[in-house]
Amino acid sequence: MYRSRYSSLKQPDNQFSIQCTITQEQDGRIFKAMVPIHFELKDGTTIEKVIWNTTRYHTFKVIVPAEVKQIVVAPGFSVYCEIIS
């Protein structure tokens, strides 16, 4: 199971710099996974990214053209993964 939290900073060019941390919250082993992430923007646009995650906490940055309404991590629980021994 993944959770996310993010911060947003408006840039001089009116784009937004997003710093997002995704967290694997399940008990037990950590998964190495390609995690799809949807950035739903306030202008109605959805931007899809895939983040390669190998740790319990993974922080990344992305630039988006409008303010974020919400971030959906692994929509429909869709990830591609393998267990790290």
The 8 nearest C-alpha neighbors of each residue, nearest first, counted from 0:
[[1, 24, 25, 23, 2, 76, 22, 73],
 [2, 0, 23, 22, 24, 21, 72, 3],
 [3, 1, 22, 21, 23, 0, 72, 4],
 [2, 4, 21, 20, 22, 5, 1, 19],
 [3, 5, 20, 19, 21, 2, 6, 70],
 [6, 4, 19, 18, 20, 17, 3, 7],
 [5, 7, 18, 17, 19, 8, 4, 16],
 [6, 8, 17, 16, 15, 18, 9, 5],
 [7, 9, 16, 15, 10, 17, 6, 14],
 [8, 10, 15, 14, 13, 16, 7, 11],
 [9, 11, 13, 14, 12, 15, 8, 16],
 [12, 10, 13, 9, 14, 15, 8, 16],
 [11, 13, 10, 14, 9, 15, 64, 16],
 [14, 12, 10, 11, 9, 15, 64, 65],
 [15, 13, 64, 10, 12, 63, 65, 9],
 [16, 14, 9, 63, 8, 62, 10, 64],
 [15, 17, 62, 8, 7, 61, 9, 63],
 [18, 16, 7, 61, 60, 6, 62, 15],
 [19, 17, 60, 6, 5, 59, 7, 16],
 [18, 20, 5, 58, 59, 4, 17, 60],
 [21, 19, 58, 57, 4, 3, 5, 59],
 [20, 22, 3, 57, 2, 56, 1, 58],
 [21, 23, 56, 2, 1, 55, 24, 3],
 [24, 22, 1, 55, 0, 25, 56, 2],
 [25, 23, 0, 22, 1, 26, 2, 55],
 [24, 26, 0, 23, 27, 28, 29, 1],
 [27, 25, 24, 28, 29, 23, 0, 55],
 [28, 26, 25, 29, 24, 30, 23, 82],
 [27, 29, 30, 26, 82, 83, 84, 25],
 [28, 30, 55, 83, 54, 82, 27, 31],
 [31, 29, 82, 83, 81, 32, 80, 53],
 [30, 32, 53, 80, 81, 52, 82, 83],
 [33, 31, 80, 52, 79, 34, 30, 51],
 [32, 34, 51, 79, 50, 78, 52, 49],
 [33, 35, 78, 50, 49, 32, 73, 51],
 [36, 34, 49, 73, 48, 72, 50, 33],
 [35, 37, 72, 48, 71, 47, 73, 49],
 [38, 36, 47, 71, 46, 70, 39, 45],
 [37, 39, 70, 46, 45, 40, 69, 47],
 [40, 38, 45, 69, 68, 67, 70, 37],
 [41, 39, 67, 68, 44, 42, 43, 66],
 [40, 42, 68, 43, 66, 67, 65, 39],
 [41, 43, 40, 44, 65, 66, 39, 68],
 [44, 42, 41, 40, 45, 39, 68, 65],
 [45, 43, 40, 42, 39, 46, 41, 38],
 [46, 44, 39, 38, 40, 37, 47, 43],
 [47, 45, 38, 37, 44, 39, 48, 40],
 [46, 48, 37, 36, 38, 45, 49, 35],
 [49, 47, 36, 35, 37, 50, 46, 38],
 [48, 50, 35, 34, 36, 33, 51, 47],
 [51, 49, 34, 33, 52, 35, 48, 36],
 [50, 52, 33, 32, 34, 49, 53, 31],
 [51, 53, 32, 31, 54, 50, 33, 57],
 [54, 52, 31, 30, 32, 51, 55, 29],
 [55, 53, 56, 52, 57, 29, 31, 30],
 [54, 56, 23, 22, 29, 57, 53, 24],
 [57, 55, 22, 54, 21, 20, 23, 58],
 [56, 58, 21, 20, 54, 52, 22, 55],
 [59, 57, 20, 19, 21, 56, 18, 60],
 [58, 60, 19, 18, 20, 57, 61, 17],
 [61, 59, 18, 17, 19, 16, 62, 58],
 [60, 62, 17, 16, 63, 18, 59, 19],
 [63, 61, 16, 15, 17, 14, 64, 60],
 [62, 64, 15, 65, 14, 61, 16, 17],
 [63, 65, 14, 15, 62, 66, 13, 40],
 [66, 64, 63, 14, 40, 15, 67, 42],
 [65, 67, 40, 41, 15, 68, 64, 63],
 [68, 66, 40, 69, 41, 39, 65, 38],
 [67, 69, 40, 41, 39, 66, 70, 38],
 [70, 68, 39, 67, 38, 71, 40, 37],
 [69, 71, 38, 37, 39, 72, 36, 68],
 [72, 70, 37, 36, 74, 73, 69, 38],
 [71, 73, 36, 74, 35, 70, 37, 1],
 [72, 74, 76, 77, 35, 34, 36, 78],
 [75, 73, 76, 72, 77, 71, 35, 36],
 [74, 76, 77, 73, 72, 78, 71, 35],
 [77, 75, 73, 74, 78, 0, 72, 1],
 [78, 76, 73, 75, 74, 79, 35, 34],
 [79, 77, 34, 33, 73, 80, 76, 32],
 [78, 80, 33, 32, 34, 77, 81, 31],
 [81, 79, 32, 31, 30, 78, 33, 82],
 [80, 82, 31, 30, 83, 32, 79, 29],
 [83, 81, 30, 84, 31, 29, 80, 28],
 [82, 84, 30, 31, 29, 81, 28, 53],
 [83, 82, 28, 29, 30, 81, 31, 27]]
